[in-house]
Amino acid sequence: MAKPEKVLFVCVENAGRSQMAEGFLRKFAPHLDVISAGTKPRSQLIPTVIDVMKEVGIDITEQKPKELTNEMISQSITVNMGCMDKESCPALFVNDVIDWDISDPKDKDIEKIREIRDQIKNEVLNLIKKIEEQ
């Protein structure tokens, strides 16, 4: 893995998992450039996702879902959060992708979303370690 210009977290709606990953990377590796995006972005973040991130001291209320672009992909190491919608899966559009296969928090209860958040935190910390070892 080459040192990236940017880390890109992708999922379909860019309203939950990828936004949490972006928040964690900003907190734990502020020296890295990070963005998240989706193939079919929602108009806003999932409110419960914002709540569970606040529980761990990360405010993502100002983050907005963004549409995935070829420019984002070409300038980044890309992490696919997982795909529930196989036709819109970002991994279909990216050649060199890290795939975490994390459950979508959409329509989940708060306890399950906390589990997803903690899984994402662990994955982000491992990714930072790999990047720093380069």
N, CA, C and O of each residue as an XYZ file, in Angstrom:
536
protein
N       0.841     -1.174      0.000
C       0.000      0.000      0.000
C       0.891      1.243      0.000
O       1.664      1.457      0.934
N       0.781      2.052     -1.037
C       1.559      3.287     -1.113
C       0.928      4.341     -0.218
O      -0.271      4.300      0.061
N       1.748      5.285      0.228
C       1.192      6.376      1.036
C       0.170      7.125      0.188
O       0.499      7.613     -0.894
N      -1.055      7.218      0.668
C      -2.104      7.842     -0.135
C      -2.073      9.368     -0.054
O      -1.627      9.948      0.936
N      -2.558      9.997     -1.122
C      -2.798     11.432     -1.055
C      -4.015     11.657     -0.169
O      -4.103     12.645      0.560
N      -4.945     10.720     -0.250
C      -6.217     10.875      0.427
C      -6.768      9.483      0.742
O      -6.497      8.524      0.020
N      -7.537      9.382      1.814
C      -8.249      8.147      2.125
C      -9.718      8.410      1.816
O     -10.291      9.405      2.259
N     -10.312      7.509      1.056
C     -11.696      7.636      0.618
C     -12.499      6.461      1.158
O     -12.203      5.306      0.850
N     -13.515      6.756      1.962
C     -14.423      5.723      2.455
C     -15.695      5.790      1.624
O     -16.310      6.848      1.499
N     -16.086      4.649      1.055
C     -17.252      4.628      0.181
C     -18.288      3.607      0.628
O     -17.961      2.548      1.164
N     -19.541      3.959      0.392
C     -20.668      3.031      0.527
C     -21.740      3.561     -0.418
O     -21.498      4.519     -1.152
N     -22.892      2.966     -0.407
C     -23.907      3.370     -1.373
C     -24.489      4.743     -1.026
O     -24.460      5.650     -1.857
N     -25.013      4.906      0.187
C     -25.733      6.134      0.528
C     -24.887      7.212      1.199
O     -25.327      8.357      1.301
N     -23.684      6.872      1.657
C     -22.793      7.829      2.319
C     -23.518      8.568      3.448
O     -23.375      9.780      3.605
N     -24.291      7.820      4.225
C     -25.078      8.430      5.297
C     -24.820      7.781      6.650
O     -25.388      8.208      7.655
N     -23.968      6.752      6.693
C     -23.738      6.036      7.943
C     -22.306      5.567      8.097
O     -21.468      6.270      8.662
N     -22.027      4.361      7.587
C     -20.714      3.734      7.782
C     -19.552      4.582      7.312
O     -18.604      4.813      8.062
N     -19.619      5.042      6.089
C     -18.491      5.802      5.541
C     -18.321      7.138      6.268
O     -17.203      7.634      6.408
N     -19.419      7.712      6.725
C     -19.337      8.957      7.482
C     -18.700      8.725      8.855
O     -17.926      9.556      9.330
N     -19.027      7.593      9.492
C     -18.391      7.267     10.772
C     -16.889      7.063     10.572
O     -16.080      7.553     11.359
N     -16.527      6.339      9.518
C     -15.106      6.098      9.242
C     -14.368      7.415      9.005
O     -13.257      7.610      9.498
N     -14.988      8.308      8.255
C     -14.382      9.620      8.014
C     -14.174     10.350      9.343
O     -13.114     10.932      9.569
N     -15.172     10.321     10.215
C     -15.057     10.975     11.516
C     -13.933     10.399     12.361
O     -13.173     11.143     12.980
N     -13.826      9.063     12.387
C     -12.757      8.429     13.164
C     -11.377      8.768     12.592
O     -10.452      9.057     13.350
N     -11.232      8.734     11.276
C      -9.925      9.027     10.694
C      -9.529     10.478     10.986
O      -8.367     10.752     11.288
N     -10.475     11.394     10.899
C     -10.186     12.805     11.221
C      -9.692     12.931     12.663
O      -8.775     13.705     12.939
N     -10.294     12.177     13.576
C      -9.913     12.262     14.982
C      -8.548     11.635     15.245
O      -7.704     12.235     15.911
N      -8.330     10.433     14.726
C      -7.131      9.665     15.075
C      -5.929      9.916     14.165
O      -4.800      9.586     14.529
N      -6.161     10.497     12.989
C      -5.051     10.788     12.068
C      -5.333     12.106     11.345
O      -5.512     12.123     10.128
N      -5.371     13.209     12.098
C      -5.729     14.491     11.482
C      -4.746     14.947     10.397
O      -5.060     15.838      9.608
N      -3.572     14.342     10.358
C      -2.578     14.679      9.333
C      -2.903     14.039      7.982
O      -2.321     14.419      6.966
N      -3.823     13.075      7.959
C      -4.222     12.448      6.698
C      -5.433     13.168      6.122
O      -6.291     13.656      6.857
N      -5.488     13.225      4.810
C      -6.618     13.826      4.110
C      -7.670     12.737      3.922
O      -7.351     11.645      3.453
N      -8.914     13.020      4.282
C      -9.957     12.001      4.222
C     -11.242     12.579      3.654
O     -11.555     13.755      3.844
N     -11.972     11.731      2.959
C     -13.284     12.086      2.431
C     -14.114     10.804      2.382
O     -13.570      9.699      2.364
N     -15.416     10.964      2.360
C     -16.296      9.815      2.158
C     -17.300     10.186      1.077
O     -17.590     11.361      0.851
N     -17.827      9.158      0.412
C     -18.768      9.405     -0.674
C     -19.590      8.147     -0.939
O     -19.287      7.070     -0.427
N     -20.628      8.307     -1.744
C     -21.488      7.176     -2.085
C     -21.929      7.217     -3.529
O     -21.877      8.258     -4.184
N     -22.365      6.064     -4.018
C     -22.843      5.990     -5.397
C     -24.265      6.534     -5.532
O     -24.652      7.006     -6.600
N     -25.039      6.468     -4.450
C     -26.400      7.022     -4.419
C     -26.586      7.746     -3.083
O     -27.330      7.274     -2.223
N     -25.910      8.898     -2.903
C     -25.946      9.559     -1.598
C     -27.345     10.016     -1.190
O     -28.135     10.491     -2.006
N     -27.618      9.853      0.099
C     -28.875     10.349      0.675
C     -28.774     11.859      0.837
O     -27.716     12.448      0.616
N     -29.866     12.470      1.220
C     -29.854     13.920      1.420
C     -29.215     14.315      2.747
O     -28.736     15.439      2.893
N     -29.205     13.386      3.731
C     -28.614     13.696      5.037
C     -28.133     12.441      5.723
O     -28.475     11.328      5.324
N     -27.330     12.629      6.765
C     -26.836     11.497      7.545
C     -27.965     10.870      8.357
O     -28.966     11.520      8.654
N     -27.792      9.612      8.707
C     -28.744      8.910      9.563
C     -28.626      9.535     10.962
O     -27.536      9.527     11.535
N     -29.713     10.074     11.524
C     -29.631     10.765     12.815
C     -29.030      9.921     13.944
O     -28.278     10.447     14.765
N     -29.341      8.644     14.000
C     -28.804      7.804     15.070
C     -27.296      7.620     14.927
O     -26.598      7.460     15.928
N     -26.793      7.641     13.716
C     -25.348      7.562     13.481
C     -24.672      8.794     14.087
O     -23.628      8.679     14.730
N     -25.261      9.953     13.884
C     -24.725     11.182     14.485
C     -24.701     11.031     16.011
O     -23.718     11.387     16.660
N     -25.789     10.502     16.574
C     -25.893     10.333     18.028
C     -24.827      9.404     18.591
O     -24.209      9.725     19.606
N     -24.597      8.248     17.949
C     -23.622      7.292     18.500
C     -22.197      7.798     18.342
O     -21.322      7.434     19.128
N     -21.953      8.626     17.347
C     -20.621      9.219     17.217
C     -20.401     10.279     18.292
O     -19.294     10.404     18.817
N     -21.440     11.042     18.625
C     -21.322     12.020     19.713
C     -21.001     11.316     21.028
O     -20.299     11.872     21.873
N     -21.510     10.092     21.206
C     -21.228      9.326     22.424
C     -19.736      9.084     22.621
O     -19.277      8.938     23.754
N     -18.979      9.043     21.531
C     -17.533      8.818     21.626
C     -16.745     10.108     21.334
O     -15.554     10.065     21.023
N     -17.429     11.241     21.439
C     -16.754     12.526     21.329
C     -16.437     12.988     19.924
O     -15.549     13.819     19.736
N     -17.144     12.468     18.930
C     -16.905     12.883     17.543
C     -18.192     13.471     16.979
O     -19.223     12.800     16.921
N     -18.120     14.728     16.567
C     -19.293     15.424     16.032
C     -19.227     15.402     14.508
O     -18.357     16.033     13.908
N     -20.141     14.681     13.895
C     -20.182     14.610     12.428
C     -21.401     15.338     11.864
O     -21.769     15.127     10.709
N     -22.028     16.196     12.675
C     -23.249     16.871     12.230
C     -23.036     17.748     10.998
O     -23.975     17.971     10.233
N     -21.817     18.248     10.794
C     -21.558     19.118      9.640
C     -21.186     18.336      8.380
O     -21.111     18.914      7.296
N     -20.954     17.030      8.511
C     -20.617     16.231      7.332
C     -21.869     16.016      6.488
O     -22.970     15.868      7.017
N     -21.688     16.001      5.194
C     -22.802     15.842      4.249
C     -22.517     14.685      3.300
O     -21.372     14.485      2.894
N     -23.557     13.915      2.940
C     -23.360     12.879      1.921
C     -22.919     13.512      0.599
O     -23.419     14.558      0.187
N     -21.956     12.833     -0.054
C     -21.404     13.322     -1.309
C     -21.438     12.208     -2.352
O     -21.375     11.025     -2.017
N     -21.538     12.598     -3.604
C     -21.538     11.612     -4.684
C     -20.107     11.240     -5.048
O     -19.236     12.100     -5.183
N     -19.887      9.941     -5.203
C     -18.583      9.402     -5.569
C     -18.218      9.847     -6.984
O     -19.030      9.754     -7.905
N     -16.977     10.334     -7.145
C     -16.509     10.760     -8.469
C     -15.234     10.003     -8.838
O     -14.536      9.483     -7.968
N     -14.945      9.949    -10.115
C     -13.713      9.316    -10.588
C     -12.484     10.037    -10.038
O     -11.472      9.399     -9.751
N     -12.562     11.347     -9.890
C     -11.440     12.118     -9.350
C     -11.126     11.680     -7.915
O      -9.960     11.515     -7.556
N     -12.169     11.491     -7.097
C     -11.961     11.016     -5.723
C     -11.229      9.677     -5.729
O     -10.279      9.471     -4.974
N     -11.683      8.779     -6.585
C     -11.109      7.431     -6.652
C      -9.648      7.492     -7.098
O      -8.792      6.814     -6.529
N      -9.370      8.299     -8.108
C      -8.014      8.333     -8.676
C      -6.989      8.917     -7.714
O      -5.798      8.631     -7.838
N      -7.426      9.724     -6.765
C      -6.497     10.386     -5.852
C      -6.430      9.723     -4.481
O      -5.804     10.263     -3.569
N      -7.056      8.576     -4.322
C      -7.226      8.039     -2.972
C      -6.947      6.555     -2.869
O      -7.010      5.808     -3.845
N      -6.634      6.159     -1.644
C      -6.741      4.760     -1.290
C      -8.212      4.595     -0.913
O      -8.725      5.348     -0.085
N      -8.882      3.634     -1.503
C     -10.328      3.529     -1.356
C     -10.708      2.345     -0.485
O     -10.240      1.224     -0.684
N     -11.576      2.624      0.493
C     -12.093      1.596      1.400
C     -13.595      1.504      1.194
O     -14.325      2.468      1.423
N     -14.050      0.330      0.757
C     -15.478      0.066      0.600
C     -16.004     -0.475      1.927
O     -15.471     -1.446      2.463
N     -17.032      0.145      2.441
C     -17.552     -0.229      3.759
C     -18.330     -1.538      3.740
O     -18.462     -2.198      4.771
N     -18.838     -1.911      2.585
C     -19.670     -3.103      2.454
C     -20.834     -2.764      1.544
O     -21.173     -1.592      1.382
N     -21.446     -3.766      0.955
C     -22.515     -3.501     -0.006
C     -23.748     -4.329      0.275
O     -23.696     -5.557      0.332
N     -24.849     -3.640      0.447
C     -26.139     -4.297      0.559
C     -26.858     -4.210     -0.790
O     -27.665     -5.073     -1.135
N     -26.549     -3.151     -1.542
C     -27.147     -2.920     -2.854
C     -26.103     -3.278     -3.904
O     -25.265     -2.449     -4.261
N     -26.151     -4.501     -4.395
C     -25.100     -4.997     -5.297
C     -24.995     -4.210     -6.594
O     -23.908     -4.128     -7.166
N     -26.092     -3.628     -7.078
C     -26.040     -2.888     -8.337
C     -25.350     -1.537     -8.197
O     -24.825     -1.006     -9.176
N     -25.346     -0.977     -6.988
C     -24.738      0.336     -6.770
C     -23.487      0.248     -5.915
O     -22.990      1.271     -5.445
N     -22.978     -0.938     -5.708
C     -21.820     -1.141     -4.849
C     -20.621     -0.366     -5.378
O     -20.231     -0.549     -6.531
N     -20.025      0.501     -4.551
C     -18.855      1.256     -5.018
C     -17.711      0.364     -5.486
O     -16.945      0.764     -6.362
N     -17.579     -0.825     -4.926
C     -16.490     -1.723     -5.310
C     -16.563     -2.101     -6.794
O     -15.556     -2.500     -7.379
N     -17.732     -1.978     -7.398
C     -17.873     -2.271     -8.824
C     -17.137     -1.243     -9.680
O     -16.779     -1.532    -10.822
N     -16.909     -0.050     -9.140
C     -16.336      1.058     -9.907
C     -14.879      1.340     -9.564
O     -14.262      2.235    -10.142
N     -14.333      0.579     -8.626
C     -12.974      0.832     -8.149
C     -12.144     -0.431     -8.338
O     -12.540     -1.510     -7.897
N     -10.983     -0.295     -8.998
C     -10.143     -1.466     -9.250
C      -9.426     -1.949     -7.995
O      -9.478     -3.133     -7.661
N      -8.767     -1.043     -7.312
C      -7.954     -1.409     -6.157
C      -8.662     -0.923     -4.896
O      -8.481      0.220     -4.477
N      -9.465     -1.790     -4.298
C     -10.295     -1.383     -3.167
C     -10.058     -2.301     -1.975
O      -9.874     -3.508     -2.132
N     -10.063     -1.720     -0.797
C     -10.052     -2.492      0.447
C     -11.516     -2.663      0.823
O     -12.255     -1.679      0.863
N     -11.949     -3.876      1.097
C     -13.365     -4.124      1.399
C     -13.516     -4.603      2.832
O     -12.988     -5.651      3.205
N     -14.247     -3.821      3.643
C     -14.423     -4.159      5.051
C     -15.679     -4.970      5.335
O     -15.755     -5.605      6.387
N     -16.652     -4.980      4.461
C     -17.869     -5.777      4.624
C     -18.548     -5.536      5.988
O     -18.790     -6.474      6.747
N     -18.841     -4.284      6.271
C     -19.498     -3.878      7.520
C     -20.987     -3.693      7.263
O     -21.385     -3.159      6.227
N     -21.798     -4.134      8.203
C     -23.261     -4.025      8.075
C     -23.700     -2.575      7.945
O     -23.091     -1.669      8.513
N     -24.764     -2.377      7.189
C     -25.351     -1.052      7.005
C     -26.153     -0.692      8.264
O     -26.991     -1.484      8.696
N     -25.914      0.489      8.863
C     -26.660      0.868     10.065
C     -28.105      1.306      9.791
O     -28.893      1.467     10.723
N     -28.444      1.496      8.529
C     -29.790      1.948      8.179
C     -30.835      0.985      8.744
O     -30.741     -0.230      8.566
N     -31.822      1.546      9.420
C     -32.944      0.796     10.006
C     -32.542     -0.149     11.136
O     -33.299     -1.056     11.483
N     -31.360      0.054     11.711
C     -30.917     -0.779     12.839
C     -31.217     -0.048     14.145
O     -31.340      1.177     14.168
N     -31.333     -0.819     15.240
C     -31.526     -0.172     16.540
C     -30.198      0.398     17.029
O     -29.138      0.084     16.487
N     -30.269      1.233     18.051
C     -29.087      1.966     18.510
C     -27.983      1.042     19.006
O     -26.803      1.340     18.824
N     -28.350     -0.083     19.634
C     -27.317     -1.018     20.112
C     -26.524     -1.595     18.946
O     -25.299     -1.694     19.018
N     -27.211     -1.975     17.878
C     -26.534     -2.524     16.699
C     -25.666     -1.452     16.041
O     -24.569     -1.744     15.563
N     -26.156     -0.217     16.017
C     -25.371      0.869     15.423
C     -24.115      1.121     16.248
O     -23.064      1.438     15.690
N     -24.208      0.985     17.562
C     -23.009      1.127     18.409
C     -21.994      0.029     18.088
O     -20.792      0.290     18.045
N     -22.468     -1.186     17.865
C     -21.559     -2.283     17.487
C     -20.875     -1.980     16.159
O     -19.671     -2.190     16.012
N     -21.644     -1.490     15.201
C     -21.092     -1.127     13.892
C     -20.060     -0.014     14.062
O     -18.982     -0.069     13.470
N     -20.388      0.995     14.870
C     -19.454      2.103     15.140
C     -18.133      1.578     15.703
O     -17.057      1.984     15.264
N     -18.224      0.681     16.669
C     -17.010      0.162     17.301
C     -16.190     -0.687     16.335
O     -14.960     -0.679     16.383
N     -16.873     -1.416     15.464
C     -16.178     -2.198     14.438
C     -15.448     -1.260     13.471
O     -14.303     -1.514     13.096
N     -16.110     -0.188     13.078
C     -15.491      0.784     12.175
C     -14.287      1.431     12.846
O     -13.247      1.603     12.210
N     -14.410      1.791     14.115
C     -13.286      2.388     14.843
C     -12.069      1.465     14.796
O     -10.959      1.914     14.509
N     -12.275      0.179     15.075
C     -11.162     -0.775     15.053
C     -10.538     -0.879     13.666
O      -9.315     -0.914     13.532
N     -11.373     -0.929     12.644
C     -10.864     -1.014     11.262
C     -10.070      0.240     10.898
O      -9.015      0.148     10.269
N     -10.574      1.409     11.290
C      -9.874      2.666     10.984
C      -8.519      2.696     11.688
O      -7.519      3.080     11.082
N      -8.476      2.297     12.956
C      -7.201      2.279     13.681
C      -6.201      1.332     13.027
O      -5.015      1.649     12.942
N      -6.664      0.178     12.566
C      -5.782     -0.756     11.852
C      -5.293     -0.157     10.535
O      -4.128     -0.318     10.172
N      -6.175      0.529      9.825
C      -5.791      1.161      8.564
C      -4.737      2.241      8.796
O      -3.771      2.341      8.040
N      -4.919      3.037      9.824
C      -3.950      4.084     10.135
C      -2.585      3.453     10.405
O      -1.564      3.949      9.929
N      -2.568      2.371     11.161
C      -1.313      1.688     11.465
C      -0.630      1.215     10.178
O       0.582      1.370     10.026
N      -1.402      0.641      9.256
C      -0.836      0.175      7.980
C      -0.281      1.339      7.160
O       0.794      1.231      6.570
N      -1.010      2.440      7.127
C      -0.546      3.613      6.369
C       0.735      4.159      6.990
O       1.678      4.499      6.275
N       0.771      4.242      8.307
C       1.942      4.802      8.991
C       3.180      3.921      8.828
O       4.301      4.422      8.909
N       3.000      2.636      8.603
C       4.121      1.722      8.427
C       4.760      1.861      7.057
O       5.843      1.324      6.828
N       4.119      2.563      6.153
C       4.647      2.719      4.787
C       5.847      3.624      4.764
O       6.418      3.866      3.701
